[in-house]
Amino acid sequence: MSAPIEIVSFSENDWSEIAAIYQEGIATGIATFETKVPSWQDWDASHIKPCRFKAMKENQVMGWAALSPTSKRKVYQGVAEVSIYITSKFRNLGIGKLLLSRLIDESEAQGFWTLQAGIFRQNKASIALHKAVGFREIGYREKVGRLNGVWHDNTILERRSKLIL
């Protein structure tokens, strides 16, 4: 019998595995505008501590998800941006849905009322994943950034909590 997938918090001790999965996402050219994985210190400073999770099975990190604040302004303290990455050998197994569902639950426990995501328009799998857990497409940003000399559009999605009114 196969071990279940666990969704648990992660810390600096997990950074080498988390960073390797992040690097895989960077290499796809459609997951992020980042071109290199930041240091743990930089990443840690820019992400919300209670809202960072990894998917584990048999002591292997399969993917991760985390939130970062969208603004330092107090009025937006309940709005955060989603990051999610699944290692290539474990994609299409429902891990993303497990991670996002846990992230949503914890975000609401922490008082977040809106989660948002900006996803490369051609990253259809990520857009579908977000929609499957209640995000809705609210628009797009045309040619919002260039990566390796190529302009990319971002599809903008959001999920409004039904618990925090």
C-alpha positions in Angstrom: 0.0 0.0 0.0 1.3 3.4 -1.0 2.0 6.1 1.6 -0.5 9.0 1.5 0.5 12.5 0.4 1.0 14.8 3.3 0.6 18.6 3.1 2.8 20.2 5.8 4.6 23.4 6.5 8.1 23.9 5.4 11.1 25.8 6.7 14.7 26.7 5.8 15.7 23.0 6.3 13.6 22.1 3.2 15.0 24.9 1.0 17.3 22.8 -1.1 14.4 20.6 -2.3 12.0 23.6 -2.5 14.6 25.6 -4.5 15.2 22.7 -6.9 11.4 22.5 -7.7 11.4 26.3 -8.1 14.3 26.0 -10.5 12.3 23.5 -12.6 9.5 26.0 -12.8 11.9 28.8 -13.9 13.3 26.5 -16.6 9.9 26.0 -18.2 9.8 29.6 -19.2 6.1 29.9 -18.4 5.9 29.7 -14.6 7.6 32.9 -13.5 9.4 36.0 -14.6 12.2 35.1 -12.2 15.4 33.9 -13.8 17.1 32.5 -10.8 16.1 31.1 -7.4 16.6 33.6 -4.6 18.5 32.9 -1.4 16.4 31.4 1.4 16.8 34.7 3.3 15.3 36.7 0.4 12.5 34.2 -0.3 11.7 33.9 3.4 11.5 37.7 3.9 9.0 38.0 1.0 6.6 35.2 1.9 4.0 34.8 4.6 5.3 32.4 7.2 2.1 30.5 8.2 1.1 30.1 4.5 3.8 27.9 3.0 3.3 24.2 2.4 5.0 21.3 0.8 3.5 18.1 -0.5 5.4 15.1 0.8 5.3 11.4 0.1 7.8 8.9 1.4 10.2 11.6 2.5 10.2 13.3 -0.9 9.0 16.8 -1.6 6.6 16.7 -4.6 5.7 20.4 -4.7 5.1 23.5 -2.7 2.8 26.5 -2.4 3.1 29.8 -0.6 1.6 33.2 -0.3 3.3 36.6 -0.6 1.7 40.0 0.3 0.5 42.0 -2.6 1.0 45.3 -0.8 2.4 46.8 2.4 -0.6 49.1 2.7 -2.9 48.2 5.6 -6.0 48.2 3.4 -4.6 45.3 1.5 -3.5 43.2 4.5 -6.0 40.5 3.6 -4.9 40.1 0.0 -2.1 37.8 -1.0 -0.5 36.3 -4.2 -0.2 32.6 -4.7 2.9 30.7 -5.8 2.7 27.0 -6.6 5.2 24.6 -8.1 5.0 20.9 -8.7 8.1 18.9 -9.6 7.8 17.4 -13.2 7.8 13.8 -12.1 4.7 14.3 -9.9 2.5 16.6 -12.1 -1.1 15.6 -13.1 -1.6 13.6 -9.9 -3.8 16.1 -8.0 -1.0 17.4 -5.8 -1.6 21.0 -6.9 -5.2 20.8 -5.8 -4.2 19.4 -2.4 -1.6 22.1 -1.9 -3.9 25.0 -3.0 -6.8 23.6 -0.9 -4.6 23.6 2.2 -3.2 27.0 1.3 -6.7 28.4 1.0 -7.8 27.0 4.3 -4.8 28.4 6.1 -5.1 31.8 4.3 -8.6 32.1 5.7 -7.5 31.0 9.2 -4.9 33.9 8.9 -7.6 36.4 7.9 -6.9 36.7 4.1 -10.1 37.5 2.2 -8.6 37.5 -1.4 -6.0 35.4 -3.1 -4.8 36.3 -6.5 -2.6 34.8 -9.1 -0.9 36.1 -12.3 -0.3 33.2 -14.6 1.4 33.2 -18.0 -1.4 33.0 -20.5 0.0 29.8 -22.1 0.2 28.0 -18.8 -3.2 26.3 -19.3 -2.6 23.7 -16.6 -2.0 26.2 -13.8 -5.0 28.3 -14.9 -7.2 25.2 -14.9 -5.8 24.2 -11.4 -6.7 27.6 -9.9 -10.2 27.5 -11.4 -10.7 24.0 -10.0 -10.3 25.4 -6.5 -12.6 28.4 -6.9 -10.5 31.1 -8.6 -12.1 33.0 -11.3 -10.5 34.8 -14.3 -10.9 38.5 -13.9 -8.7 39.7 -16.8 -5.3 39.8 -18.2 -2.3 42.0 -18.4 -1.1 42.4 -22.0 2.7 42.1 -22.4 3.2 42.7 -18.7 6.8 41.5 -18.8 9.6 40.2 -20.9 11.4 37.0 -20.3 14.5 36.2 -22.5 13.4 38.9 -24.9 9.9 37.7 -25.3 6.8 39.6 -24.1 4.3 37.6 -22.1 0.7 38.2 -21.1 -0.5 37.3 -17.6 -4.0 35.9 -16.9 -5.2 37.4 -13.6 -7.3 35.2 -11.4 -8.7 35.7 -7.9 -10.5 33.8 -5.2 -12.7 35.7 -2.7 -13.2 34.0 0.6 -16.8 33.1 1.5 -15.8 32.9 5.1 -14.4 36.4 5.6 -17.1 38.9 4.6 
